[in-house]
Amino acid sequence: MEKGHTGIVYIEYRDTLALFDQAGPSDGIIRLGKATRMAFYLPNPVMQIATRHFSFYRPYVLALLDYGSGNIRSVEKALRKVDADVQRFSSADGLDTASGIVLPGVGAFDDCLNAIEHRHLTTAVKEWIRAGRPFLGICVGYQALFERSEEFNSCAAGLGIYRGPVVRFQPTATEPHLKIPQIGWNQVSISQPNCPLFAGIPDQSYFYFVHSFFPRPEDPSIVAGSTEYGVNFAAAICRDNVWATQFHPEKSQAVGLQLLRNFVEYAEARR
């Protein structure tokens, strides 16, 4: 850093964080218990003091991919409620500094995939997942992990992380008047009780759904939770570093926040 310039750093001093302003150390000390990282702007003279007394950290954040999805604000708000240091990313620039990626989504499959490609995020997301780094997909962000969709004569290719199509609900012999889309609360039967996705969440908990389409994985072993709505469908998947849900955890009150907390803690532990 050049003399006189101000830079941003992450600092820790035991369990106590000290705040510096342009003139130097402030009169007070900010005590945040076990918190160990916070960003501060430090002028060069203070940097010389800080380097003798503080440990410096690479600034890890939880990356919320912003490609124009309509529900990003509610996802961001929910992540902050569970103490995530969340930051929006609309491109791959700086993505390697993240502890995990959250891909939200509402609307059409093609719109989602085309927007991700337009922002040059497609390759970055695939490489991230294949490198074994934490990933959470929500709603259309879950559907995007598969090969293709039957939605509105879809032409866009999915990310292809898993084999299988995204299909539409259909009326059945037992439910000929099935309401489509499914909107509202429904139970999730947990099929992978040891999956950290559902840690601290009782089986048959209610989550909030808004969708007409759902993935049909070819590999049933990735299914972590299923739901009945005309048919039994994969409401959530969990395989190693990849977690994804058809329901909206950010709209699912306490159990949804617990699921998001599970992912934040998982991502933090994998840094």
N, C-alpha and C positions, 0 to 999 in steps of 0.2 A: 504494500500500500504506500502511495506517495505521501510525502510530508504535507500535512494540512488537509488531506482528504479524509472523508468519513466512510467507514465500511460497516457492513453488517456481519455480526458473528453470533454464535451460540455459545453461551458461557455457563459454567457451573462452579460454585464454590461450596463444597460439601453439600448440605441440603439447603443452603441459603443463597438466593440470587441477589446480586447487588446491581442497582440501576445507575447508569452513568448518563449525564447529559453533556452538552457541548462544553461546559466549563470544567467537567471532571466528575468525581463521585458525588452523588446526591447526598443530602443530609440524612436520608432514611435508608433503611434496608428493607427490601421486600422479602417476607418469609413465606415460602410456598410448600412447606413440608417436604414431601418426597419428590416434588417436581425438580427436574435436573436440567431442563433446556428452555431457553427463551431467547428471542432475537433482540439485539440492541444495536443501535448505531453508535459507534465509538470514533471520536476524532483521534488523530494520530498520537498526540501526547498521552492520551488515556490508554491507547493500545499498548504503549510501552509499559505502563503500570499493569495492565490486565494480563499481559503475557507472562508476568512474573508470579501472578497469584491465581490464575484461572486455567481450567482445562477447556480446550476448544473442541467443539463437536461439529461433525458434518450435519447440516440441517435436513433431517429426514422428515417428510410429511406424508400424509395419506393423500394420494392423487385421486381426485374426483374428475372423471373425464367429461368435459363440457363440449358437446358437439351440437348443441341446440335442443337438447331434450327438455321437454316441458316440466319435468318434475325435479330438476336439479336443485332448486332452492329447498324443497322439502327434504330431500336426501341430505343435503349439506347441513341443514338445521338439526336433523336427527343425529348425524355423526358428531356434531359439536356437543350435543346433549350427552353423549357417552365419552366426552373428553378427547375426541380425535383432533389432532393437529392437521386439519384438512385444508387442501388447496386445490383450486380448479386448474385443470390443464386443458387447453384447447388445441394443443399440438404436442409433439413428442419432445420438444425442447425441455431439458431439465428433468425429464421423467425418471431418469436413473437415480435421482436423489430421493425417490419415494420409497416408503416402506411397503406400500400395497396400492393396488388400483381398484377403484370402484367404477363400474360401468352401469349407469342407470339407463332407463329408457321407457318411453311411452310412445304410442302411435304405431306407425307402420314399420314392418321389418325392413323393407327396401329403403325407406327414408333414413332409418338408423344406420344401416350398413353403408349407404352412399355418403352420408354425412361424415362417418368415421373415415372413409377413404378420402374424402375431400380434404380433410384435415391431416392427412398422411399419418393416421394413427393405426391403420390396419396392421401393417408390418410390425409396428412397435408393440401392439397388444399381443400378437402371436409370439413374438420373440420373448416377451415378458413371461407369458404363460409357460412356454417351452423351457425357459430357464429355471422354472420351479419357484417363481416369486408369487406372493399372495395376490389373488384376484377374486373379486366378488362381482357377479352380474345380477342385475335386478330387472325383472319383467322382460322387456325387449332386449335388455343387456344379457339376459339368460338365453333367450332364443337365438341371439347372434352367435352363440358358441357352436351352433349346429350347421349343417351343410346348406340347407335351403328351406324356403317357406312356401306354403300353398296360398299365402295371403295375396289376394287381389292380383292374380297372375304374376306373382313375384318373379323378377328377373335377376335380382342381386344374389350373389353367392354369399353364404354365411362365412364365418371365420373358419369353420371346418375343424374345430378342436375335437369335436365328437361327431360320430356318424349318426345320421337320423334326420328326418324332416321335422318341420314345424307345421302342425295340422290344425284344422278348425273343429271346434265343437260341432256335433251334429245331433239332431233329435234322435231318440232311440225308441224302440218298441215300448219300453217301460216309461219313458219320458218323452212323448211325442211333441209336447209343447215346451220343451226346454228353452229357457230364456237365454239368449245369446246377445251380448256378452254376459259372462258371469261378473256380477258386480256385488261385492259385499263380503261378509265374513264366512269363512269355511274352515273346517278342521284339517289338520295335517297329521297323517299317520307316519311316525318316524320309523324308517326302515334301517337306518344306520345309527343305532344308539350311541356308538362310540365316536361318531363324527363330531369334531369340535364345533361345527356349525350350530348344533342344537344343544350345546352345553348349558345346563341350567334351565332348559325349557321342557315342560312336561309334554309327554306324548298326547296327541289329540288336541293340542292347543289351537286356538282360532287365529288365523291371519287374514289380512285384507287382500282381496283379489279384484282386479279390473282387467279382463282379457277375453278375447274370442278365440285365440290360438294358443297352442302349447306345444312344446317339444315332445317328440316320441323317440327317446334314445334307443339305439340298437343294442347298446350294452346295458342291461338292467342293473349291473353291479354299481353303476355310478349314481343310481337313484338313492337319495337320502331321505326323501319324504314324499308321500303321495296323498292325493285328495280325490274325493268322489264328486263328480259333477256330470251326470249323464254317463260318464265313463270314469274309470280309475286312471289318473294321469300323474306324471312326474311333476310334483310341485316344487321340488328342490333336488339339486345334485351336489355331490361332494366327492371329489377325487383329488387326493393329495393337496396341492396348493390352490385348486380351483373350486370355489363355492359359487352357487347361483340359485336364485329363487324366482319362481313365477309370481308369487305374491309380493306385496310391497311392505318390507319391514318398516320403512319410515312412516307408514300409515297404520301399523299394527300395534300401537300402544306399547305396553310393557314388554311383551314377548318379542316384538319387533326390535325394540331398543336393546334387549338382551342379545339377540342375534347379531346386531351391528357391533355391540360391545365385544362379542366373541371374535368377530373378524378383526377389529382394531387391536385387540390383545394378541391375536395370532400374528398379525403383520408386524407388530412391535417386537415380538419375540423372535421373528425370523430375520431381523435386520442384520 
